[in-house]
Amino acid sequence: MEFALGHHGDLASERGNWTCEAPPGLAFACLRPMAMSEMFPFSVVFVAAVLIVFALLKQFVLENYMMHKDSLHGRAYARLKPRDQRTLVNHHLSLVMKVCLFIIGIYPFCALVSGHNFNTRFVARLTIGDVLFLCSHTYTAIYLFELCYRQGISYITWVHHSCTILIAQLALAFTATHRAQDTTIEMVLCLVWGVFDILSEAITHLTMVLYRLYPTRHAFLYRALRTAFVVSVLSTTIETAVVGWFYGALFRRWSTLNKALTPMLFVAFVAAQIWSAICLWRIGSAKGVLMRGGGGELEVGSGEAAGEEGKEGSK
């Protein structure tokens, strides 16, 4: 199947006459390489602004209001160790931000995948590239904030977050140069990873918040943890199928570096997700024992002993 390289929408008159072949369903593979957004010179300013917003939300909304001792969150919060208090705050912040990113970015993402280029108009003067650019920077800022804020962060978490930040920023930088043939499809691959990560992590963040707020509701937490486990497994399975099809169908389009680097990175991410699912299963099994009366009450704040820290480390 042949597609004219270029874009759709308001700027369709600029479409070139260059054509290429793309497998069915992968129309974005024939988009003209171009800068993702004209806001690239302000990347550092935007990331700094997002981190400032996160710090404000953390201190004045979460710690000073939601975690107040008289609130439901506050009663659970007061029983936790300082390290676990930071983890709970981070779960709240990450959950809200990832849900917002999904809502804001899903339409531009679908438009890009369906064959619209970065400069397709979205709202007013904003293009879908602008929106995806802002979402990508916000996404990396979430992990930057977590690396700096959480205490006792595991090695798996550190490696995963660091690699995610570097890969996302490199993909954004490569689209700014828009010289290489595979810059657009590389960016789409990163966005696919991000979408699946948000879907699986949102349910995990929510489950961990519930785990802290209702530590004695074993039957409820057992069902919630099992649900999170199923979502994690399904997300990993679907993601593997999509990325495998994507990578294989466009194999000739990848540069030599990406042909080798992409599978290595994907295996690392899948391994982290599998470990996350295993730890969710372990925490759920511990709650199942308590639900059936097979053991005493777990200490609030001892989730790491049951595998929670390992699970959180694989995000």
C-alpha angles and dihedrals in degrees: 000000000000127000130186109244111239135065143282134237129041095353097048091119088072092061112131128223094240112121134190140173121259130177116251111280094021101087091143088071088076098049116123111257108252142150112285094224141354088231094078094110087062097050096112092045091052095048090048091050092050091050090051090052090050091051091050092049091046096052106031103030106029107026099032099037118014093038093048112137094245095056129082090251090047095056091052092040094054092056094056130091115250091256092053091044090060090047091053092049090049091051090054094048095044093047094052095044095047092049089050091048091051093050094047099040105038096084096047089046092052090046091053093047091049091058107273114133127231094266095059109125116254111168124352106314094343117107127204086253090057092051094047089046091055092044092050093052092046090050092054090044089058090060093041090054092048093050090053099038108041121081125225093010113188125245092245091055092047094051094043095048094043093050092046092052094047095044094048093048093046091051090050091048092049091054088054090061092041091186101116118078095231101047094105096047090046090054091048090052090053090049091051089053089048094051093051091044091053093048094051097037096048092062090044093052090049092049092050091050090052089046089059098040097048105029095158099047093093099167092049093047092046091058092043093051093046089050091051089049092052092047091050093050094046092046092050092047095049092043091052091051094047096046092044091052091043093049096044096044092051098035093123091054096057122094117242091256093052092045088063101030099048097061091045093052093043093052089051092051093046090049090054091049092049090051089049091054091048091053092048088053091050094050090047091050090053089052090047090058091051091046091056092046094250097133147009127278116289115240112254107249094028095100091117089064089059092048103272094124090051089050094048089046091061096056 
